[in-house]
Amino acid sequence: MTNPRPQRCFAPVPAGTLLKRFDLVQPRAKRLEQGSGSEPSYLAAIRTLPCLSCGMEPSEAAHVRLASAAFGKASGLGKKPEDRWALSLCADCHRLSRTAQHNRSEQAFWHELGINPLIVATQLYAQRGDLVAMRAVVLVAIAQRGSTS
């Protein structure tokens, strides 16, 4: 025998019960908490290195925002990358000049410079704590700019 009317699969619920509850929302984790990737001493060391673009010293810590699955690096709008992805750029090359990293496509900036920023950032982070080795990484990257690797 068939049912004369269609039946509900689930019991009806009051309107709005499936919406997120504002009183249960967890606060965002701060960057300075353990495991967040914030390393002030590492950034201070980056600032002592020469600029990867023009060689000027001292420099600023420029965070690379490019995403790469090969390097396990995610990116997101409005999210500052971990400090391990910081490179040394002077103020002009980082943010002040018309062709600075922040004033154009970041991918185009690094491509025209002839540097893969994710490789250099990985090499720099591996040498953290040793300023001489970090300086050597930057100087080698400057010397090899534009060469195919």
C-alpha positions in Angstrom: 0.0 0.0 0.0 1.4 3.5 -0.9 1.3 6.5 1.4 -1.2 9.1 0.2 1.0 12.0 1.2 4.8 12.4 1.1 6.5 12.1 4.6 9.3 14.1 6.1 12.7 12.5 6.4 13.7 14.5 9.4 11.7 16.3 12.1 11.3 20.0 11.5 13.6 22.4 13.5 12.9 26.0 14.5 14.3 28.6 12.1 17.9 29.7 12.9 18.9 26.7 14.9 21.4 25.6 12.2 23.2 28.9 12.3 26.4 29.4 14.1 26.1 30.6 17.7 27.9 33.8 18.3 28.5 33.0 22.0 30.4 29.7 21.1 32.8 31.2 18.6 36.4 30.7 19.7 38.7 33.8 19.7 41.4 33.8 17.0 44.8 32.6 18.1 47.4 35.4 18.4 50.6 35.2 16.4 52.8 35.3 19.5 51.5 32.1 20.9 53.7 29.0 20.9 54.0 27.4 17.4 52.6 30.4 15.6 55.8 31.1 13.7 56.7 34.5 15.3 60.4 34.7 15.9 61.6 38.3 16.8 65.2 37.3 17.1 65.1 35.7 13.6 63.6 38.9 12.1 66.2 41.0 13.9 68.9 38.9 12.2 67.2 39.2 8.8 67.3 43.0 9.2 71.1 43.0 9.5 71.5 41.3 6.1 71.9 43.1 2.7 69.0 43.7 0.4 68.5 40.8 -2.1 67.7 43.4 -4.8 70.2 46.2 -4.4 72.6 45.1 -1.7 71.9 48.0 0.6 72.3 47.5 4.4 70.6 47.4 6.8 67.3 46.0 5.4 63.7 45.2 6.4 62.2 41.8 6.9 60.0 41.3 3.9 57.5 38.4 4.2 57.0 36.3 1.1 53.2 35.8 0.6 53.4 33.4 -2.4 51.8 30.0 -1.8 53.6 26.8 -2.8 52.5 23.2 -2.2 56.1 22.1 -2.9 57.3 24.1 0.1 54.3 23.4 2.2 53.5 27.1 2.3 49.9 28.2 2.4 48.7 31.8 1.8 45.6 33.7 2.5 44.2 37.1 2.1 44.9 39.2 5.1 47.1 36.6 6.7 50.8 37.4 7.5 53.1 34.5 6.7 55.2 32.9 9.3 58.5 34.6 10.0 60.4 31.7 8.5 59.3 33.1 5.1 61.0 36.5 5.6 63.7 37.8 3.4 65.9 40.9 3.5 64.9 43.9 1.3 65.8 47.5 1.9 62.9 50.0 2.4 62.9 51.1 -1.2 62.8 47.6 -2.7 60.4 46.4 -0.1 57.7 49.1 0.0 58.7 52.6 -1.1 59.6 52.6 -4.8 57.1 52.2 -7.6 58.6 48.8 -8.4 58.8 47.6 -4.8 57.6 44.2 -3.7 54.4 45.6 -2.1 53.5 47.9 -5.0 53.2 45.3 -7.7 52.7 41.6 -8.3 54.9 39.8 -5.9 55.5 36.9 -8.3 56.6 39.4 -11.0 58.9 41.2 -8.5 60.8 38.0 -7.7 60.7 36.7 -11.3 62.3 39.9 -12.6 64.9 39.8 -9.8 65.8 36.3 -10.9 65.4 34.8 -7.4 63.2 32.0 -6.1 62.2 33.6 -2.8 61.0 30.3 -1.3 64.3 28.6 -1.8 66.3 31.5 -0.3 63.9 31.7 2.6 64.3 28.0 3.3 68.0 28.3 3.1 68.1 31.3 5.4 65.8 29.7 8.0 68.0 26.6 8.0 71.0 28.8 9.0 69.1 30.8 11.7 71.3 31.7 14.6 74.5 31.9 12.5 74.7 35.4 11.0 77.8 34.6 9.0 76.1 31.6 7.3 72.9 33.7 6.8 74.9 36.5 5.1 76.6 33.9 2.9 73.1 32.6 1.8 72.1 36.2 0.8 75.4 36.9 -1.0 75.2 33.7 -3.0 71.6 34.4 -3.9 72.6 37.9 -5.1 75.5 36.4 -7.1 73.4 33.8 -8.8 70.5 36.1 -9.7 69.1 35.4 -13.1 71.0 32.2 -13.6 68.9 29.1 -14.3 69.0 26.5 -11.6 
